[in-house]
């Protein structure tokens, strides 16, 4: 990609402020990135409501570690 290589070379010659502005503008031009899908968020909310309704289902750290060790032995 000769054009991209030339753009990169020119960008690297900019001072720190100009490079920062360029990066900010490029990032703003990209679509937002979602870490979680709507289904993931819905599942987390469902599980949270489930724990609110029945706090006895909550696991402490030691119990979680014990269950994980039993399920995935080293």
PATI-986603 format. One line per field, with one value per residue: residue number from 1; residue in three letters; chain; x, y, z of N, C-alpha, C in turn. Coordinates in steps of 0.05 Angstrom, whole numbers, plus 5000, padded with zeros to 4 digits. Example, Ala and Ser with C-alpha at 12.3 -4.5 7.8 and 13.67 -1.06 7.14 Angstrom:
% residues 2
k: c(1;2)
r: c(ALA;SER)
c: c(A;A)
n_east: c(5264;5257)
n_north: c(4886;4955)
n_up: c(5156;5142)
ca_east: c(5246;5273)
ca_north: c(4910;4979)
ca_up: c(5156;5143)
c_east: c(5264;5258)
c_north: c(4934;5001)
c_up: c(5156;5157)
% end
This chain:
% residues 74
k: c(1;2;3;4;5;6;7;8;9;10;11;12;13;14;15;16;17;18;19;20;21;22;23;24;25;26;27;28;29;30;31;32;33;34;35;36;37;38;39;40;41;42;43;44;45;46;47;48;49;50;51;52;53;54;55;56;57;58;59;60;61;62;63;64;65;66;67;68;69;70;71;72;73;74)
r: c(UNK;UNK;UNK;UNK;UNK;UNK;UNK;UNK;UNK;UNK;UNK;UNK;UNK;UNK;UNK;UNK;UNK;UNK;UNK;UNK;UNK;UNK;UNK;UNK;UNK;UNK;UNK;UNK;UNK;UNK;UNK;UNK;UNK;UNK;UNK;UNK;UNK;UNK;UNK;UNK;UNK;UNK;UNK;UNK;UNK;UNK;UNK;UNK;UNK;UNK;UNK;UNK;UNK;UNK;UNK;UNK;UNK;UNK;UNK;UNK;UNK;UNK;UNK;UNK;UNK;UNK;UNK;UNK;UNK;UNK;UNK;UNK;UNK;UNK)
c: c(A;A;A;A;A;A;A;A;A;A;A;A;A;A;A;A;A;A;A;A;A;A;A;A;A;A;A;A;A;A;A;A;A;A;A;A;A;A;A;A;A;A;A;A;A;A;A;A;A;A;A;A;A;A;A;A;A;A;A;A;A;A;A;A;A;A;A;A;A;A;A;A;A;A)
n_east: c(5017;5026;5007;4986;5033;5062;5029;5033;5088;5089;5056;5085;5124;5100;5092;5084;5035;5005;5004;4974;4925;4912;4907;4863;4823;4820;4805;4754;4728;4716;4669;4632;4658;4632;4637;4606;4551;4482;4454;4489;4489;4435;4434;4468;4439;4394;4416;4433;4384;4363;4398;4385;4333;4341;4385;4413;4436;4483;4554;4612;4681;4717;4686;4673;4725;4737;4698;4713;4764;4752;4724;4760;4814;4884)
n_north: c(4976;5033;5086;5089;5079;5125;5164;5149;5158;5214;5229;5213;5251;5295;5342;5326;5346;5354;5302;5279;5306;5287;5232;5233;5253;5212;5169;5186;5183;5130;5076;5066;5020;4964;4931;4892;4852;4866;4822;4800;4840;4838;4787;4792;4829;4798;4758;4788;4806;4757;4743;4785;4770;4722;4718;4676;4647;4669;4666;4661;4683;4641;4595;4598;4593;4541;4511;4522;4500;4446;4436;4449;4420;4427)
n_up: c(5000;4977;4982;5034;5063;5050;5073;5127;5136;5129;5171;5216;5216;5236;5292;5362;5382;5335;5315;5355;5348;5297;5306;5343;5309;5271;5302;5319;5271;5264;5273;5335;5383;5411;5472;5493;5470;5458;5475;5512;5552;5567;5588;5632;5663;5673;5705;5748;5768;5783;5825;5860;5872;5898;5942;5964;5925;5912;5904;5943;5939;5953;5947;5893;5871;5888;5861;5808;5808;5815;5769;5729;5733;5746)
ca_east: c(5000;5045;4994;4985;5060;5069;5013;5045;5113;5084;5044;5106;5140;5085;5099;5067;5008;4992;4998;4951;4900;4906;4897;4836;4804;4817;4788;4727;4716;4709;4644;4638;4663;4617;4650;4586;4528;4457;4446;4506;4479;4410;4440;4479;4417;4377;4430;4433;4357;4361;4411;4369;4309;4349;4413;4427;4450;4509;4578;4636;4705;4728;4668;4678;4751;4734;4683;4729;4786;4741;4716;4783;4838;4910)
ca_north: c(5000;5056;5111;5087;5082;5153;5179;5143;5172;5242;5232;5211;5276;5316;5344;5311;5358;5349;5273;5274;5315;5269;5207;5238;5255;5186;5152;5196;5175;5102;5070;5058;4992;4954;4908;4871;4854;4871;4797;4797;4858;4827;4763;4803;4841;4776;4744;4806;4805;4731;4744;4802;4755;4699;4723;4651;4635;4683;4650;4675;4678;4615;4575;4600;4581;4513;4499;4524;4480;4420;4433;4451;4413;4434)
ca_up: c(5000;4976;4991;5063;5072;5048;5094;5153;5137;5133;5197;5235;5215;5251;5320;5380;5383;5309;5313;5373;5334;5275;5318;5353;5287;5259;5320;5318;5246;5265;5287;5362;5388;5435;5485;5498;5453;5473;5488;5536;5572;5576;5605;5658;5678;5682;5727;5770;5779;5795;5851;5877;5881;5915;5949;5973;5902;5909;5912;5953;5924;5959;5935;5864;5865;5893;5839;5784;5810;5811;5741;5711;5748;5733)
c_east: c(5018;5032;4994;5012;5069;5054;5026;5071;5109;5073;5066;5125;5126;5096;5079;5039;4993;4986;4975;4925;4892;4894;4868;4816;4799;4800;4759;4713;4708;4683;4651;4641;4648;4632;4631;4563;4503;4448;4463;4496;4453;4414;4451;4457;4398;4389;4430;4405;4352;4374;4396;4345;4316;4378;4428;4442;4478;4532;4599;4660;4716;4712;4671;4704;4750;4720;4699;4752;4776;4734;4739;4809;4863;4925)
c_north: c(5025;5081;5111;5091;5111;5170;5174;5158;5202;5247;5231;5235;5299;5318;5329;5321;5351;5319;5266;5282;5296;5243;5211;5239;5228;5168;5160;5188;5146;5098;5062;5028;4984;4930;4885;4874;4859;4845;4793;4815;4848;4804;4772;4815;4819;4763;4762;4806;4779;4731;4763;4787;4733;4702;4697;4639;4648;4665;4669;4668;4650;4592;4575;4587;4551;4499;4500;4503;4452;4415;4433;4445;4420;4410)
c_up: c(5000;4987;5022;5075;5072;5069;5121;5156;5143;5161;5219;5236;5229;5279;5337;5381;5357;5306;5331;5361;5312;5286;5329;5331;5273;5276;5320;5292;5245;5280;5316;5365;5413;5446;5488;5477;5470;5487;5513;5559;5584;5595;5632;5675;5689;5706;5752;5784;5794;5823;5870;5889;5900;5922;5957;5950;5897;5919;5922;5936;5928;5946;5905;5856;5868;5870;5813;5784;5805;5782;5722;5727;5732;5725)
% end
